[in-house]
Amino acid sequence: MELSQEESEVVAWFLSQHWSEFSEIAEEYLLASAVHRLAEKLGLENRAA
């Protein structure tokens, strides 16, 4: 599944608003490195730490 640029921006905006909560939950199901890669891809790398 590919997202358009606009869809990616919406997802990135939403996650940036809820990053702390999302990353805690996501790391229960994904490797921490996968969550960090997602943050980098969405331009949220500063919030990944």
C-alpha positions as CSV (number, residue, x, y, z in Angstrom):
1,M,0.0,0.0,0.0
2,E,1.4,3.3,-1.0
3,L,0.3,6.6,0.4
4,S,0.2,9.9,-1.6
5,Q,2.3,12.8,-0.3
6,E,-0.8,14.4,1.1
7,E,-1.8,11.2,2.9
8,S,1.7,10.8,4.3
9,E,1.6,14.4,5.6
10,V,-1.7,13.8,7.4
11,V,-0.4,10.6,9.0
12,A,2.8,12.4,10.0
13,W,0.8,15.3,11.5
14,F,-1.5,12.9,13.5
15,L,1.4,10.9,14.8
16,S,3.3,14.0,15.8
17,Q,0.4,15.1,17.9
18,H,0.2,11.7,19.7
19,W,3.8,10.5,19.3
20,S,4.5,9.6,23.0
21,E,1.4,7.5,23.3
22,F,1.8,5.9,19.9
23,S,5.4,4.9,20.4
24,E,4.7,3.3,23.7
25,I,1.9,1.2,22.3
26,A,3.7,0.5,19.0
27,E,6.9,-0.8,20.8
28,E,4.7,-3.4,22.5
29,Y,4.1,-4.9,19.1
30,L,7.0,-3.8,16.9
31,L,10.7,-3.7,17.5
32,A,11.8,-0.3,18.8
33,S,14.0,0.0,15.7
34,A,11.0,-0.3,13.5
35,V,9.2,2.5,15.3
36,H,12.3,4.7,15.0
37,R,12.5,3.9,11.2
38,L,8.8,4.9,10.9
39,A,9.5,8.1,12.7
40,E,12.4,8.9,10.3
41,K,10.3,8.1,7.2
42,L,7.5,10.4,8.5
43,G,10.0,13.2,9.4
44,L,9.5,12.7,13.1
45,E,13.0,11.5,14.0
46,N,13.3,14.2,16.7
47,R,10.4,12.7,18.5
48,A,11.6,9.1,18.2
49,A,14.1,9.3,21.1
